[in-house]
Amino acid sequence: LAQALLMLEKPLVPSLMRTLLDKASEDVTAQVILEHLSSDQIADVILKSLGEGGVIKPVGTVAGGVKLGYEKAKTVLALVEMRLREQGKHGPLVTEAVERALQPVLSAADEAPLAVEFDESRVTVSDEEIKRCLREAHAIDEAGSVRDVVRTLVDALADSVEKEEMVDVAETLAGDVSRLVEHRDFVVLREILQRIKTIASTAGSSPAEVVNGLLKRIAEGPGLDLLMAALWEVRMTPSEQEIQACIEVLADQLVHPLVRILGEEPRAGMRAMLRDLLVRIGSKHIDELGAFITDSRWYLVRNIADVLGRLRSPEGIPYLARLVRHWEPRVRAQAMDALVSIGTDAAQETISAFLDDREERIRLRALRSLDARGLPMAMPALRALLEAQGSSNRPFALRQAGIETVARLGARDAIPALKKIAHTSFVFNKQGRELRRLARMALARIEGAPAVMDQAKRAS
């Protein structure tokens, strides 16, 4: 563990070394660690604790707490003096200050050393644990470096006047922004993305083209996949909101990349999260979403239909109308649900096209979703349904739903077909009698004749 301390690099080293030396007078652990360092290494620790442009005063404070013994203290002092002189930054006065600072240590040479038993066989920190700690320390160090580099590059991008220079900066910046995602530095990531977006909005046409291209590269690069993976991992935590803020800044560039990930994602929960994101950013990008309606992957088309329905924009109706004859029933059913969600006159007219669908459940859904606005377009299909003879061509459930629909909508154009069913004299099966009863009830409701309604109820 003592050796591991010497392997650390800036900017962690000065503060950690100062902490270790500060605690040497009162903390047994710090004393044990220092006992396992050589004179040369302790001198190195003292010098590293100064940091860049440090002063010698901290040496006097911290050295007093290190019970080195007379010989070791003299050796450490000599090494510190020698290295200070080699650096050429400290004059004789500073060297004398070091000697004065170490006097308490030298005068305490006769004191009994702290009795600390250290058994190598009882060390519980494994090599793997040490390596992990070192990796984490390096990661912290690297994350700070990445932040500084990215901010510097953004400053350079804002100050650049030559297009070629901007292209070079943007090329480098695109890769470094992804590294912010790797380090989960989402707050800084949003700050950087917002600055880049501001530069794009205030720059001239040529610089704006370069900066917008940079935003597009960031959105389409590997960083987005990492960002989505992180969002999945940090659901229901404060980090989720930090990532959502980054997504909002990049919203104009994210539709195609998110759809790409959606089409490749095998996990249902992750697909639901991606659809939620597309709904959140997609209101201004209906045409971009609609372009995927012709994709060969039916499951992706179904997801896009769901997104269009949840957006509830009339602009999505032409794209959903193209799914009326889609080969996959699940896609057609989703398109139907989307049209119901949109709920405009045009959506109702399109719903009527599903009355001839090959799947009974889709036709039933269309019948139950119709309202008065869609009735004119649906009337030919409704008449054909009511006038069909026998249950082999039109299942009982469909004809029943058809009668209930025209009754609910007050469809007077359906009266002739209803009368034909209601006035049938000879009906030999239960389903036929039920249809006749429903037809009589529908006629009474449409024609508004209470007496007829009462008669129909008694007949049933």
N, C-alpha and C positions, 0 to 999 in steps of 0.2 A: 504493500500500500504506500509506503514511504517512497519507493522508487517510482510508482505511478504518478506521484505529484510532479516529479521532475519532467514527465513526458508531456505535460500540458503546454499549450501555446497561448499567445495573446488572443483576445484581451482578458482572459480569465486569470492569467498567472499573477499579476501584481496583487489583486484583491485577495486571492486565495492564500498567497504567501503571507501577506500582512495578517490575515485572520489566524493562520496557523501560529505565527510568532506571537501575536497578541495574547493568544490563549495559553502559551507555553508556561506561564507562571501559575496558572490555576486549573488547567485541564490536564488530567492524567493522560488522556488519549493523545493530545498534542505532544506531550513530553515523550511518550513511547515512540511516536513516529520520528521525532527528532533524534532520539537515541540511536535509531537505526540508520542514520545518515552519517557519512564521513565528514571530516572537517571541510574538505573541498566542497561537498554537496551543501553543507550548512552555509558556507560563504556564498554559494550560488543562490540559495534560498533568500538570504538577507539582501543580496543585490537585486534579485528579481522582484523583491517586495517593493522596491523603490519605483518601478515603472518608468515610463518615459518622463524625463525632466524632473525626476523625484529629488527630494532633499535628503540630507543625512540624518535629520532629526528622528525620523521613524526608527532608524537603526538603534539609537540610544534607548528608545522606549521598549522595543521588542527584544533586544539582545539581553536586557536585564533579566528577562524571565526564563532564559534558556540556561539551565544548570549544566554547563559543559565540562567543568573540571578545569584545573589550571592549565595543563599542557594543551588540551584541545582548544580552550578559549584563546590562548596565545597564537595557536596555529590559525584559527579562524580569523583573528585580528590581522595577522600578517597577510593572509590571502585577500581579505577585504581591501586592505591598504594597497596591495600590489595591483589589484584589478581596477581600483579607482584611479590610480595613477596611469595605468595602461589606457584607460578610456580618455584621459586627458581633459576631462570635464570638471575635475574636482582638484582644487589647490591644496596646499599644505594645511591650511586652516581646517578644511573639511576632514582631512586625514587625522588631524589632532582631535577633532570632535568625535571621530569614531573611537579613538583610543580612550577618550574620557567616557564615552558612552559604555564602553566595555569594562571600565574599572570596577563597577559593582560585581560584575561576573568574576573578574580576576580575584577580587578581595574575598569572594565567597568560595574560593577554591577549597578551603579547609572544611567547609560544611559537608555534612554527610549527604551523599547523593540519595536521591529519591529511590526507594526500594520498589522496583517494579519487576515483577516476574513475567517473562515473555517466553512462552513455549511455542516453538514453531509448529509442533504437531497439533496444536489446538487452533490454528488459523482456520477461520470459517469462511473467509472470502475466497471464492474459487477464481481460477484464471478467467473463466467465462464471465463472471460478474465484473471483474476488473476491466475486461475488454468492453463489456457493455457500458460501464460507466465512462470509459474513455470515448466510446462512440457517441454517447449522449453529449459529452463535453464538446467534442468536435462538431456535433450537429448544432449546438447552441452557437458556437463560434462561427460556423459556416452560415447559419441563418442571419446573423448580424451582418456578415460580409455581403450576402446576397441583397439584403435591404439597402445597404449603402450603394452597392453597384447599380441596382435598378433605379434608385432615386437619382443618381448621377446621370444615368443614361437618359432618363426622362427630362432632366434639366438640359442636357445636350440636345435632345430632340426639340425642345421648345426654343432653344437659342439658334438652331441651325437655320441657315438661309439658303444653302445650296442643296438642290434635290439629291444629288449623289451622296452628300454627307448624311442627309436624313435617311436615305435608303440603307446605308451602312449601319447607322445607329439603330434603326428599326429592326434590321436583321439580327443584331445582337440582343436587342431588348426582348424580342419574341421568345427566345430560348430562356432568358433569365426570368421572365414573368412566370413561366412554368415551374421554375425552381421555387418560387414563393409558394405555389400550391403544394409542392413536395414537402415543404417545411411547415405546412398548415398555418401560414402567416396571412390569414384571410383579411384582417383589418388593413394591413398594409397593401394587400392585393387590391382591395376596393379603392383605396386612396390612389394607387398607381393607375388603375383603369379609368377612374374619374378624371385624373389629370390628362391622360392620353385622349380621352373623349373631348375634354375641353379644348385641347390643342387642335383637334380635328375640326371643331366647330368655329374656331376663331382664325384658323390659318387660311391662306389663299387657296385657290383651286388646286394648284399643283401640289403644295405641301399637304393639303387636306386629303388628296388622293393617296399619298404615301401613308399618312397616319391611319386613314380608314382601312387601308390594306393591312396595316399592322394589327388593328382590332380584329379584322377577319382572320388573320393568321393565328392570333391568340385563341379565338373562338373555335377554330377548326383544328388546333394543335392537340398534342397529347395531354396538355394541361387540363382540358375540359373533361376528359375521361377520368383523370385523377380527382377533379373537382366533384364530379358526380359520385364517384366512389366514396369520397369524404362526406358528401351530403348524406348518403345512405347510412354511413356509420354514425354520424352525429345527430341523427333525428332526435327531436324533442330535447335539445340542449341549446345553450346560448350560441354555440358555434353554427348551428343551423341558420340562424338569422344573419350571421356574418356572411355565410356563403350565399344566401338569398340576396343580400345586398350587392354582392359581386355580380350575380346573374342579372339583376335589374339593370346594372350599368351596361352589360353586354347584350341586352335583350334584342336589339336590332340585328345582331349577327348570329344569334343562337338557334334560330328555327331549324335550319338544315342540319347543323351538327347534332341537335337534340333528337331529331327524327332519325338520323343515322344510328345513334346509340339505341333508340327505341326499337328499331328494326332488328337489332342484334342481341337485345337483352332477353335472356331466358327466364329471369325471375319475375313472377307476377307482381310482387310488391314493388320492385324497382320500376317496372313498366308503369304502374299506377303513379308513382312519384314523378316519372318523366312526363306523363300526361298532365298531371297537375301543373308542372312547370310550363308546358306548352299552353295550357289554358291561361296561365298567369301572364305570359308575355305575348300571346298570339293574336290579340284583338286587332292589331294593326297589320297582321301578316296572314290574312285569310287566303289570299291567292297563293302564297308560298306553301301553306298547308294543303290547299286544294290540289296543288300540282302532284301530290303523292297519291291521289285517288286512283291513278292508273298504274300504280306499282303492282308488280306480279305477286307480291307477298300478301295474301289475303288478310293475315293477322295484323300486318301493319296498316292496311287500308281500314280495317275495322277500328283500330286505335285512332286513326285520323278522323274517322266518322264520329267517334265518341267526342273527340276534342272539338270538332266543328259544332256538334250539338250543344256542348256545354258553353261554348262561346256565344251561342244564340244570335249570331249575326245573319241577317238576310243574305249577305254576300256569300254565305256558304251553301245556299240552296241549290244553285246550278251544279255544284260539285256533288252534292248528295243525290240529286236527280239522276246523275249518271250511274248511280249504284242500283237503280231499280231493277236492272237485268243482270246484276253481277252473279257469277256462277256459284258463289259461296253463300248459302242461306244465312249464316251468321253475320255476314257483311250486310246483307239486305235488311236483316232484323235491326242491326245497329243503326243503319241509315234511317229506318223508320222511326226509331226512338229519337234520333237526332232531329228529325223534322218535327216531331211532336214537341220537343223542347223549344225549337225556334218559334213555332206557333203562329206564324204570319199567314196571310191569305195565300201567298204563293206556296208556303209550306203545306197548307191544307190541300191545295190543288195537286201537289206532288204526291201526297199521301194516297189520293184516289187511284194513282197508278199501281199501287200495290194490291188492289182488289183482285187482280188477275194473277197474283203470284202463284208459283207452283207449290208453295208450302202453305198448308191450312192454317198453321199458327200465325203466319205473317198476315194472311187475309183476315183472320179474326182480329188481329191487332189493328189492322187498318180500319176495319168496320167500327171498332170501339173507339178509335181515335178521331173519326170524322166529326166535324161540326158543321153548322149551317153554311159556312164559307166554302167548304169543299164539296157541298152537296151537288151543285150543278155539274161539276166535272165527274162526280161519282155516279150520277143517276143512271147512265147507260149500263154500267156494271151491276148496279143494284137491281135494275129491272131484269137483267139476264139471270141474276141469281134467284130472284123470286119466281120467275117464270119457268125455271128449269124443272123438268118432270123427273120424279123418282129420286131416290136417295143415292143411287149409284154414281150419278154425275156430280151432284152437289151434296156433300155430307149433311146430315141433319143439323149439326152444330153451326154450320155456315148459314143455312137457310134460317135457322132460328135467330142468329145474330143479325142477319139481313133484315128480318121483320122488325126486330127490336130497334135497329138503327133508323129505319124509315119512320117508325112510330116516334122515336125520341126527337127526330129532326122535323117532324110534321111534314113529310114529303108527300104532297098531294099528287105529284106525278106517279107515285107508286100505288095510287088507289085502285086502278084497273087490275094490276097484278095481285093486290091484296084481296080484292073481291073474288077473283078466280079461286084463290085458296080458301077463302072463308065460306064460299057457297058450294064447295065440293060436297056431294050428297053421300057417296059411298066411300068411307075410309075404313080400311080393315086392319090397320096397325096403330099401335100406341103413338108412334112418332108422328104419323099423319094427323091423328086427332089433336095432338099438341100443337102442330103447326096451324091447323084450322082455328083452334082456340086463340092462338097468338095473333093470327090475321084479323079475327073479329075484334079483338082488343085494340089492335093497331088502327083499324078503320074507325072505331068509336073515338079513339083519341085524336086522330087527324081531323075527322069530320066534326068533332066537338059535340057529339050527341050523347048526353048522359043516359038516355033511355036505352040506346043501343049498347052502351057500355054495361049497363046493368044486365041486359039480356045476355051479353057475351059472358058475363061472370056466372050467371045462373046456368048457362049451357055448359060451362066448364066443370 
